[in-house]
């Protein structure tokens, strides 16, 4: 360590950063004064505070970046979930609409089949009534035969397994616009597609 010639007595820093005392002629091996040590610690503390502040700033920026990334990921996840839910709802609505349309087609086909079956019943009774007229069991000729459900029944009631029909074989046109004739009856079994019929009331 160089000697500060001409310097006043006092404490001076050495190359190691410590404080040494110069008495004006030589260096003395005195302990570093408390005040000087305190200043050194203060200087170190300020440096440490700056380092900690820098670290905190970096951590804060990192936390903000991570938070934004998590937020963006959550937004994307929510958007994907909403899109999936919307697609599921759309597909469910389409399936439901298709099921309704299919059921309506089947019901309309069943109604058409039942109407065709009623016409078959009427044709069979027409044949029976014509035979009765030919045999003089009833007066003829047979002009037409019409059948309709009785007891509040309906051909459109697709839940009904059977339908009882009242049929009318017209043999005469009346002057008041009505017709005279004879009653027949039939019972249609929709489950088997078969029917029975005969002369008289149901």
C-alpha positions in Angstrom: 0.0 0.0 0.0 1.5 3.4 -1.0 2.1 6.0 1.6 0.1 9.2 1.2 3.0 11.7 1.8 2.0 15.1 2.9 -1.5 13.8 3.8 -3.1 14.8 7.0 -3.6 12.1 9.6 -6.9 10.2 9.2 -8.6 7.2 7.9 -8.0 6.2 4.2 -9.2 3.3 2.1 -6.7 0.5 1.2 -6.8 -1.6 -2.0 -8.9 -4.2 -0.2 -11.6 -1.7 0.5 -10.9 -1.5 4.2 -10.1 1.6 6.2 -6.5 2.2 7.5 -5.3 5.0 9.7 -2.4 7.3 8.5 -0.8 9.3 11.4 1.0 11.6 9.0 4.1 9.6 8.8 3.1 5.9 8.7 0.1 3.5 8.6 -1.1 2.3 12.0 -2.6 -1.2 12.6 -5.8 0.2 14.2 -9.1 -1.6 14.0 -11.4 -0.2 11.4 -13.6 2.4 13.1 -17.2 1.6 13.7 -18.5 4.6 11.7 -16.5 3.6 8.7 -17.6 0.0 8.9 -21.2 1.2 9.2 -20.8 3.2 6.1 -19.4 0.2 4.2 -22.4 -1.9 5.4 -24.6 0.9 4.3 -23.0 0.9 0.9 -23.4 -2.8 0.7 -27.0 -2.6 1.9 -27.8 0.0 -0.8 -26.3 -2.3 -3.4 -28.2 -5.2 -2.1 -31.4 -3.2 -2.1 -30.8 -2.3 -5.7 -30.2 -5.9 -6.7 -33.3 -7.0 -4.8 -35.4 -4.3 -6.5 -34.1 -5.4 -9.9 -35.0 -9.0 -9.1 -38.4 -7.9 -7.9 -38.9 -6.0 -11.1 -37.9 -9.1 -13.1 -40.2 -11.3 -11.1 -43.1 -8.9 -11.4 -42.7 -8.7 -15.2 -42.4 -12.5 -15.3 -45.6 -12.8 -13.1 -47.4 -10.4 -15.4 -46.4 -12.4 -18.5 -47.4 -15.7 -16.9 -50.7 -14.2 -15.7 -51.4 -12.9 -19.2 -50.5 -16.2 -20.7 -52.8 -18.0 -18.2 -55.6 -15.5 -19.0 -55.2 -16.0 -22.7 -55.2 -19.7 -22.2 -58.3 -19.5 -20.1 -60.0 -17.3 -22.7 -59.1 -19.8 -25.4 -60.3 -22.7 -23.3 -63.6 -21.0 -22.6 -64.1 -20.1 -26.2 -63.4 -23.7 -27.2 -65.8 -25.0 -24.5 -68.5 -22.6 -25.7 -67.9 -23.6 -29.3 -68.1 -27.3 -28.4 -71.3 -26.7 -26.4 -72.8 -24.8 -29.2 -71.9 -27.5 -31.7 -73.3 -30.2 -29.3 -76.6 -28.2 -29.0 -76.8 -27.8 -32.7 -76.3 -31.5 -33.4 -78.8 -32.3 -30.6 -81.4 -30.0 -32.2 -80.8 -31.5 -35.6 -81.2 -35.0 -34.3 -84.4 -34.0 -32.5 -85.8 -32.3 -35.6 -84.9 -35.4 -37.6 -86.6 -37.7 -35.1 -89.7 -35.6 -35.2 -89.8 -35.5 -39.0 -89.2 -39.3 -39.1 -92.0 -39.9 -36.6 -94.4 -37.7 -38.6 -93.5 -39.6 -41.8 -94.2 -42.9 -40.1 -97.5 -41.6 -38.6 -98.6 -40.2 -41.9 -97.8 -43.5 -43.6 -99.8 -45.3 -40.9 -102.8 -43.0 -41.4 -102.6 -43.5 -45.1 -102.5 -47.3 -44.6 -105.5 -47.2 -42.3 -107.5 -45.1 -44.8 -106.7 -47.7 -47.5 -107.8 -50.5 -45.1 -111.1 -48.7 -44.5 -111.6 -48.6 -48.3 -110.9 -52.4 -48.4 -113.6 -52.9 -45.7 -116.1 -50.8 -47.7 -115.3 -52.8 -50.8 -115.8 -56.1 -48.9 -119.1 -54.9 -47.5 -120.2 -53.6 -50.9 -119.6 -57.1 -52.2 -121.5 -58.7 -49.3 -124.4 -56.2 -49.7 -124.6 -56.8 -53.4 -124.8 -60.5 -52.8 -127.6 -59.9 -50.2 -129.5 -57.8 -52.7 -129.1 -60.5 -55.4 -130.4 -63.0 -52.9 -133.4 -60.7 -52.0 -132.2 -60.5 -48.4 -132.2 -56.7 -48.9 -133.6 -54.5 -51.5 -131.1 -53.3 -54.2 -129.4 -52.1 -56.0 -126.4 -51.1 -53.8 -125.5 -47.5 -54.7 -122.5 -47.1 -52.3 -121.0 -48.2 -49.0 -119.4 -45.9 -46.4 -117.8 -46.8 -43.1 -116.9 -44.6 -40.1 -115.7 -45.3 -36.6 -118.2 -45.6 -33.8 -118.1 -44.8 -30.0 -115.9 -41.8 -30.5 -113.2 -43.8 -32.3 -111.0 -42.4 -34.9 -108.9 -43.9 -37.7 -106.3 -41.2 -36.8 -106.0 -42.6 -33.2 -102.7 -44.5 -33.9 -102.7 -45.8 -30.3 -105.9 -47.8 -30.8 -105.2 -51.4 -31.6 -108.7 -52.0 -33.0 -111.4 -49.8 -34.5 -115.1 -50.7 -34.7 -116.8 -49.3 -37.8 -120.4 -48.6 -38.6 -121.1 -49.1 -42.3 -124.0 -48.0 -44.4 -125.0 -49.6 -47.7 -127.1 -47.0 -49.6 -129.8 -48.4 -51.8 -132.0 -45.3 -52.6 -131.6 -41.6 -53.1 -134.4 -39.6 -51.3 -135.9 -36.4 -52.5 -134.7 -34.5 -49.4 -131.1 -35.3 -50.3 -130.8 -38.2 -47.8 -130.2 -41.9 -48.6 -132.0 -45.0 -47.5 -130.2 -48.3 -47.1 -129.0 -50.9 -44.6 -126.5 -51.0 -41.8 -123.4 -53.2 -41.8 -120.5 -53.3 -39.3 -116.8 -54.2 -39.3 -114.0 -54.4 -36.7 -110.5 -53.5 -37.9 -107.5 -55.0 -36.1 -104.6 -52.6 -36.8 -102.0 -54.9 -35.2 -102.7 -57.8 -37.6 -104.0 -55.7 -40.5 -107.1 -58.0 -40.7 -110.8 -57.2 -40.2 -114.1 -58.9 -39.7 -117.5 -57.6 -41.0 -121.2 -58.5 -41.2 -124.8 -57.4 -41.6 -126.5 -55.2 -39.1 -125.5 -52.7 -36.4 -122.1 -53.0 -34.7 
